[in-house]
């Protein structure tokens, strides 16, 4: 059969972010999918080098509006690794509470959009209706619906009031009830079953091969969660479970997200009930020379921040790796052979966040080349490494001292 | 123009354009359609094609790759067309204004192709859904003054 190429994007009514999908189809069957990004590139890593340590959490918060806790969380954990300190106990509980509230709002958002993609707008309206209660809690606790500006190196910026915590406990009852209803809806509804079961299966091997993280890999049987494997803050002080399923299809991904939300409700309840009294800020004044990494299990998977300090007021390197960067290429394994109507759902099942993932917008090498090959990139990388080694001679500290 | 203007203010159809935002204004725009705010009761509908739209909701600092696409989409929209610059990034670039990839905020990009464009600014990071509804109401009020001038 004749092969046809269908371009979708960059502006299209499906996802809210601009990206260009190129589908190669034979009839109704998709052979290959390719994605082009770059419409969201804002140069965050370069901007971070021009901001003070106190301003950087505000910037990384604005990498993505949906993960606006995960990025500052990983960022301040990296700063605290340089400082070699831990936040006070109350600050740790506050951080974990905000992180888990964000996970519920992100997963409910995805659930609604997934309903919208299968043409089941009732689910969209329901999920977003109950998501409002989570946003209300966040507004009471932190002062804003999104972009909470809670995080700083060595603590949090503001305390929770007792009234706000009571409100959150009350709204968690409603949210848990709604989540249990959704679990019933997803597992019982014949329409959703028909559209989700057996669609876009990501096998265990493929999940490992593409290094998928978070709710993309856990439904495929990969038992990995940063919060449990490398515990920090309140996560090892409360009782919760990692949700691991084995089917790997879109249905399992939806179920995994709802079950994770129920676990998050458990964490939030325990955090607020056991909220210790005391300081919320360790009083960090400056960051010493050194380097540090921070991981956090964002709603979409593991987010990683690397920061290097030379003792001045600004970071000299800030490297960010968002979860969608790993999860996005899995559509190469899941999409071929799928029906064209399912592709939107399969690509959306990883909960893509292009704002986080954006890498280089324009690649224009010398000699009017618009696309770089693997060899070009390797050469650029080697040149860059040599340049960094040359520069390091001027530094007053040894960056490899920590590794040995 | 008067006929177009009077029909425009009955039911504003909006088209959402994300011009390198952080996604936050975008989810708040989607929030408008859901039961808590439900803008459809005012006749505001999100449409799938820019050619059906009466208002463009632009979010984000416009980067170099998206700028020509934004201008092209604006030219394709049926006139008269209101541009709503949603969020601080769309107004002045906010925290991204010093980025190497910044190609001017929304109003500058639009006014390059149409100096007489109607632009409504909605500040906030992100603006609350109530602020967005209020901005649409104010835009309709502005259309009334335009109509009076046209007579």
Contacts between the chains, C-beta under 8 A, distances in Angstrom:
chain1	res1	chain2	res2	distance
A	10	B	66	7.5
A	10	B	69	6.1
A	11	B	17	6.1
A	11	B	18	7.9
A	11	B	50	7.2
A	11	B	69	6.9
A	11	B	73	6.3
A	13	B	46	7.9
A	13	B	47	7.8
A	13	B	48	3.6
A	13	B	49	7.7
A	16	B	16	6.6
A	16	B	18	5.8
A	16	B	23	7.0
A	16	B	26	4.1
A	16	B	27	7.1
A	16	B	29	7.6
A	16	B	30	6.5
A	17	B	18	5.4
A	17	B	23	6.4
A	17	B	26	7.1
A	18	B	18	5.4
A	18	B	19	7.8
A	18	B	20	7.9
A	18	B	66	6.5
A	18	B	69	7.6
A	38	B	65	5.1
A	39	B	18	7.9
A	39	B	19	7.9
A	39	B	20	6.2
A	39	B	63	7.1
A	39	B	65	5.4
A	39	B	66	4.8
A	39	B	69	7.5
A	40	B	18	7.6
A	40	B	20	4.7
A	40	B	21	7.5
A	40	B	60	7.7
A	40	B	63	7.4
A	41	B	20	6.9
A	41	B	63	5.9
A	41	B	65	7.0
A	41	B	101	5.6
A	42	B	20	5.8
A	42	B	61	6.6
A	42	B	63	6.5
A	42	B	96	4.9
A	42	B	99	5.4
A	42	B	101	6.0
A	42	B	102	7.9
A	43	B	96	7.8
A	43	B	99	4.4
A	43	B	100	5.2
A	43	B	101	4.9
A	46	B	99	7.3
A	46	B	100	6.3
A	47	B	95	7.4
A	47	B	96	6.8
A	47	B	98	6.6
A	47	B	99	5.7
A	50	B	98	6.6
A	58	B	95	6.7
A	59	B	95	5.6
A	62	B	22	4.6
A	62	B	24	7.8
A	62	B	94	7.6
A	62	B	95	5.7
A	62	B	96	7.6
A	62	B	125	7.8
A	63	B	22	6.5
A	64	B	22	5.9
A	64	B	23	5.4
A	64	B	24	7.9
A	65	B	21	7.6
A	65	B	22	4.8
A	65	B	23	4.1
A	65	B	24	2.4
A	65	B	25	7.3
A	65	B	26	7.3
A	65	B	27	6.1
A	65	B	126	6.8
A	66	B	23	5.8
A	66	B	24	7.5
A	66	B	27	6.5
A	68	B	22	7.9
A	68	B	24	6.9
A	109	B	27	6.5
A	112	B	34	7.7
A	124	B	34	7.4
A	125	B	34	5.8
A	125	B	35	5.7
A	128	B	30	7.4
A	128	B	31	6.7
A	128	B	34	3.7
A	128	B	35	7.2
A	128	B	36	7.8
A	129	B	34	6.2
A	129	B	35	4.5
A	129	B	36	6.6
A	132	B	31	7.8
A	132	B	34	7.7
A	132	B	36	4.7
A	145	B	28	7.6
A	145	B	126	7.6
A	145	B	128	7.0
A	146	B	24	4.9
A	146	B	27	7.4
A	146	B	28	7.3
A	146	B	126	5.8
A	147	B	24	6.3
A	147	B	125	6.1
A	147	B	126	6.9
A	353	B	23	6.9
A	355	B	21	7.3
A	355	B	22	5.6
A	355	B	23	4.7
A	361	B	63	6.4
A	361	B	64	6.7
A	361	B	65	5.1
A	361	B	101	5.8
A	362	B	64	6.8
A	362	B	65	6.6
